[in-house]
Amino acid sequence: MGVGLAWSDGVESGPIMADWLTVREAALQLGNVSTKLIYKMYHRGDLDGAKIAGTVRIRAASVAAYLDAHRNRRPAPIGGAEELPEQPPPTRRRRHPGSDDFISYYRREMDRIERK
């Protein structure tokens, strides 16, 4: 008996299948995204996989590589200490001349109705 895919009652086993994930397992590893997204990523080529007997299997290394490539990494601080950049104080929003708020609109409408 040669080395190959080993399925027993729908349960995957064997050393080769350990490198492959089901679509649902890949979705869970990517943060519980939908399986539909995993299929899209597979068809776009974002995730490496194979179609085996009509079912898509995703390489575990491909999921890890995708996560590594899409991490939000901050650049290393200069000088060893992490310094936050100085930020200007927040500015208040100014109303533009002629812009209406609800109260002025309401008062104008009430005046217009009373004049009728």
MIDOSE-1310 file (N, C-alpha, C; in nm, 2 decimals, decimal comma, always signed):
residues 116
mgvg	+0,08/-0,12/+0,00/+0,00/+0,00/+0,00/+0,09/+0,12/+0,00; +0,07/+0,21/-0,09/+0,15/+0,33/-0,11/+0,10/+0,45/-0,02; +0,18/+0,55/-0,01/+0,14/+0,67/+0,06/+0,04/+0,75/-0,02; -0,06/+0,79/+0,04/-0,16/+0,87/-0,03/-0,26/+0,93/+0,07
laws	-0,37/+0,97/+0,02/-0,48/+1,03/+0,10/-0,55/+0,92/+0,17; -0,57/+0,94/+0,30/-0,64/+0,83/+0,37/-0,76/+0,89/+0,43; -0,88/+0,84/+0,38/-1,01/+0,88/+0,44/-1,07/+0,76/+0,49; -1,13/+0,78/+0,61/-1,21/+0,67/+0,67/-1,34/+0,73/+0,73
dgve	-1,45/+0,69/+0,67/-1,58/+0,74/+0,71/-1,58/+0,89/+0,71; -1,52/+0,96/+0,61/-1,53/+1,10/+0,60/-1,43/+1,18/+0,69; -1,35/+1,10/+0,77/-1,26/+1,17/+0,86/-1,12/+1,16/+0,80; -1,06/+1,28/+0,79/-0,92/+1,28/+0,73/-0,82/+1,23/+0,83
sgpi	-0,72/+1,16/+0,78/-0,61/+1,12/+0,86/-0,49/+1,10/+0,78; -0,38/+1,07/+0,84/-0,26/+1,05/+0,77/-0,17/+1,17/+0,77; -0,04/+1,15/+0,74/+0,05/+1,27/+0,74/+0,03/+1,37/+0,63; -0,01/+1,32/+0,52/-0,03/+1,41/+0,40/-0,14/+1,51/+0,43
madw	-0,26/+1,46/+0,48/-0,37/+1,54/+0,50/-0,36/+1,65/+0,61; -0,25/+1,63/+0,69/-0,23/+1,73/+0,80/-0,19/+1,86/+0,74; -0,14/+1,86/+0,62/-0,10/+1,99/+0,56/-0,21/+2,06/+0,49; -0,33/+2,00/+0,48/-0,44/+2,05/+0,41/-0,56/+2,08/+0,51
ltvr	-0,63/+2,19/+0,48/-0,75/+2,23/+0,56/-0,87/+2,22/+0,48; -0,98/+2,19/+0,54/-1,11/+2,21/+0,48/-1,14/+2,36/+0,46; -1,24/+2,39/+0,38/-1,27/+2,53/+0,37/-1,32/+2,59/+0,50; -1,39/+2,52/+0,58/-1,44/+2,57/+0,71/-1,32/+2,59/+0,80
eaal	-1,22/+2,49/+0,81/-1,11/+2,51/+0,89/-1,03/+2,63/+0,85; -1,01/+2,65/+0,72/-0,94/+2,77/+0,68/-1,01/+2,90/+0,72; -1,15/+2,90/+0,71/-1,23/+3,01/+0,75/-1,21/+3,04/+0,90; -1,20/+2,94/+0,98/-1,18/+2,96/+1,12/-1,04/+3,01/+1,15
qlgn	-0,94/+2,97/+1,08/-0,81/+3,02/+1,10/-0,79/+3,16/+1,06; -0,87/+3,21/+0,96/-0,86/+3,34/+0,92/-0,96/+3,44/+1,00; -1,00/+3,39/+1,11/-1,08/+3,48/+1,20/-1,22/+3,46/+1,19; -1,26/+3,34/+1,16/-1,41/+3,30/+1,15/-1,48/+3,38/+1,04
vstk	-1,41/+3,39/+0,92/-1,47/+3,45/+0,81/-1,57/+3,35/+0,74; -1,64/+3,39/+0,64/-1,74/+3,30/+0,58/-1,66/+3,20/+0,48; -1,73/+3,09/+0,46/-1,67/+2,99/+0,37/-1,68/+3,05/+0,23; -1,77/+3,13/+0,20/-1,79/+3,19/+0,07/-1,66/+3,27/+0,04
liyk	-1,61/+3,35/+0,14/-1,49/+3,43/+0,12/-1,37/+3,34/+0,09; -1,36/+3,22/+0,16/-1,25/+3,13/+0,14/-1,26/+3,08/-0,01; -1,38/+3,04/-0,06/-1,39/+3,00/-0,20/-1,34/+3,11/-0,29; -1,38/+3,23/-0,27/-1,34/+3,35/-0,35/-1,19/+3,36/-0,35
myhr	-1,13/+3,35/-0,23/-0,99/+3,37/-0,22/-0,91/+3,25/-0,29; -0,97/+3,14/-0,28/-0,91/+3,02/-0,35/-0,92/+3,04/-0,51; -1,03/+3,09/-0,56/-1,04/+3,10/-0,70/-0,96/+3,22/-0,75; -0,94/+3,33/-0,67/-0,86/+3,44/-0,71/-0,71/+3,41/-0,70
gdld	-0,68/+3,30/-0,63/-0,54/+3,26/-0,62/-0,47/+3,32/-0,49; -0,55/+3,38/-0,40/-0,50/+3,43/-0,28/-0,46/+3,32/-0,18; -0,53/+3,21/-0,19/-0,50/+3,09/-0,11/-0,47/+2,97/-0,20; -0,36/+2,90/-0,17/-0,32/+2,79/-0,25/-0,40/+2,66/-0,20
gaki	-0,45/+2,59/-0,30/-0,53/+2,47/-0,26/-0,55/+2,38/-0,38; -0,63/+2,28/-0,36/-0,66/+2,19/-0,47/-0,80/+2,14/-0,46; -0,86/+2,10/-0,57/-0,99/+2,05/-0,57/-0,98/+1,90/-0,57; -1,02/+1,83/-0,47/-1,01/+1,68/-0,46/-1,15/+1,62/-0,45
agtv	-1,18/+1,55/-0,56/-1,31/+1,48/-0,57/-1,42/+1,58/-0,55; -1,41/+1,70/-0,60/-1,52/+1,80/-0,60/-1,51/+1,88/-0,47; -1,42/+1,86/-0,38/-1,42/+1,94/-0,26/-1,28/+2,02/-0,26; -1,29/+2,14/-0,22/-1,17/+2,23/-0,21/-1,10/+2,21/-0,08
rira	-0,97/+2,19/-0,09/-0,88/+2,18/+0,02/-0,78/+2,29/+0,01; -0,75/+2,35/+0,12/-0,66/+2,47/+0,13/-0,53/+2,43/+0,20; -0,42/+2,46/+0,15/-0,29/+2,43/+0,22/-0,28/+2,52/+0,34; -0,24/+2,45/+0,46/-0,23/+2,52/+0,58/-0,12/+2,63/+0,57
asva	-0,01/+2,60/+0,50/+0,10/+2,70/+0,49/+0,05/+2,82/+0,41; -0,04/+2,80/+0,32/-0,10/+2,91/+0,24/-0,18/+3,01/+0,33; -0,25/+2,95/+0,42/-0,33/+3,04/+0,52/-0,23/+3,11/+0,61; -0,13/+3,05/+0,66/-0,03/+3,11/+0,74/+0,04/+3,22/+0,66
ayld	+0,08/+3,20/+0,54/+0,15/+3,30/+0,46/+0,06/+3,42/+0,43; -0,07/+3,39/+0,40/-0,16/+3,50/+0,38/-0,18/+3,59/+0,50; -0,19/+3,53/+0,62/-0,20/+3,60/+0,74/-0,07/+3,69/+0,77; +0,04/+3,62/+0,74/+0,17/+3,69/+0,76/+0,18/+3,81/+0,66
ahrn	+0,14/+3,80/+0,54/+0,15/+3,90/+0,44/+0,06/+4,02/+0,47; -0,05/+3,99/+0,54/-0,15/+4,09/+0,56/-0,16/+4,14/+0,70; -0,06/+4,12/+0,78/-0,06/+4,17/+0,91/-0,03/+4,32/+0,91; -0,09/+4,39/+1,01/-0,07/+4,53/+1,03/+0,05/+4,55/+1,12
rrpa	+0,16/+4,57/+1,07/+0,28/+4,58/+1,15/+0,32/+4,73/+1,16; +0,36/+4,76/+1,28/+0,41/+4,90/+1,30/+0,56/+4,90/+1,28; +0,62/+5,00/+1,22/+0,76/+5,00/+1,21/+0,83/+5,00/+1,34; +0,95/+4,95/+1,34/+1,03/+4,94/+1,47/+1,07/+5,09/+1,51
pigg	+1,06/+5,12/+1,64/+1,09/+5,25/+1,68/+1,24/+5,28/+1,67; +1,27/+5,40/+1,65/+1,41/+5,44/+1,63/+1,46/+5,47/+1,77; +1,58/+5,42/+1,80/+1,64/+5,45/+1,93/+1,60/+5,35/+2,04; +1,52/+5,25/+2,01/+1,49/+5,15/+2,10/+1,36/+5,18/+2,19
aeel	+1,34/+5,31/+2,22/+1,22/+5,34/+2,30/+1,10/+5,37/+2,20; +0,99/+5,33/+2,24/+0,87/+5,36/+2,15/+0,82/+5,50/+2,19; +0,83/+5,59/+2,09/+0,78/+5,72/+2,11/+0,66/+5,74/+2,02; +0,56/+5,80/+2,07/+0,44/+5,84/+1,99/+0,46/+5,97/+1,93
peqp	+0,43/+5,99/+1,80/+0,44/+6,12/+1,74/+0,35/+6,22/+1,80; +0,40/+6,34/+1,81/+0,32/+6,45/+1,87/+0,21/+6,48/+1,77; +0,09/+6,49/+1,83/-0,03/+6,52/+1,74/-0,09/+6,65/+1,78; -0,14/+6,72/+1,68/-0,20/+6,85/+1,71/-0,33/+6,83/+1,79
pptr	-0,37/+6,93/+1,87/-0,49/+6,92/+1,94/-0,61/+6,91/+1,85; -0,72/+6,84/+1,89/-0,83/+6,83/+1,80/-0,90/+6,96/+1,78; -0,95/+6,99/+1,66/-1,01/+7,11/+1,63/-1,16/+7,09/+1,63; -1,23/+7,20/+1,67/-1,38/+7,19/+1,67/-1,43/+7,21/+1,53
rrrh	-1,54/+7,15/+1,50/-1,60/+7,17/+1,37/-1,67/+7,30/+1,37; -1,66/+7,38/+1,27/-1,73/+7,50/+1,26/-1,84/+7,49/+1,16; -1,94/+7,56/+1,19/-2,06/+7,56/+1,10/-2,03/+7,67/+0,99; -2,06/+7,63/+0,87/-2,04/+7,73/+0,76/-2,15/+7,83/+0,77
pgsd	-2,12/+7,95/+0,73/-2,23/+8,06/+0,73/-2,34/+8,01/+0,63; -2,46/+8,02/+0,68/-2,57/+7,99/+0,59/-2,61/+7,84/+0,61; -2,54/+7,76/+0,68/-2,58/+7,63/+0,70/-2,69/+7,62/+0,81; -2,78/+7,53/+0,79/-2,90/+7,53/+0,88/-2,89/+7,42/+0,98
dfis	-2,93/+7,45/+1,10/-2,95/+7,34/+1,20/-3,10/+7,32/+1,21; -3,14/+7,22/+1,29/-3,28/+7,19/+1,30/-3,36/+7,31/+1,36; -3,31/+7,37/+1,47/-3,38/+7,47/+1,54/-3,41/+7,59/+1,45; -3,30/+7,64/+1,38/-3,33/+7,76/+1,30/-3,42/+7,72/+1,18
yyrr	-3,41/+7,60/+1,13/-3,51/+7,56/+1,02/-3,65/+7,55/+1,08; -3,66/+7,50/+1,20/-3,80/+7,49/+1,26/-3,86/+7,63/+1,28; -3,78/+7,72/+1,34/-3,83/+7,86/+1,36/-3,87/+7,92/+1,23; -3,79/+7,91/+1,13/-3,83/+7,97/+1,00/-3,96/+7,91/+0,95
emdr	-3,97/+7,78/+0,96/-4,09/+7,72/+0,91/-4,22/+7,76/+0,99; -4,20/+7,77/+1,12/-4,31/+7,82/+1,20/-4,35/+7,96/+1,17; -4,25/+8,05/+1,15/-4,28/+8,19/+1,11/-4,35/+8,19/+0,97; -4,31/+8,11/+0,88/-4,37/+8,10/+0,75/-4,52/+8,06/+0,76
ierk	-4,54/+7,96/+0,84/-4,68/+7,91/+0,86/-4,77/+8,02/+0,93; -4,71/+8,09/+1,02/-4,79/+8,19/+1,09/-4,82/+8,31/+1,00; -4,74/+8,34/+0,91/-4,76/+8,45/+0,81/-4,87/+8,42/+0,71; -4,91/+8,29/+0,69/-5,01/+8,26/+0,60/-5,15/+8,29/+0,64
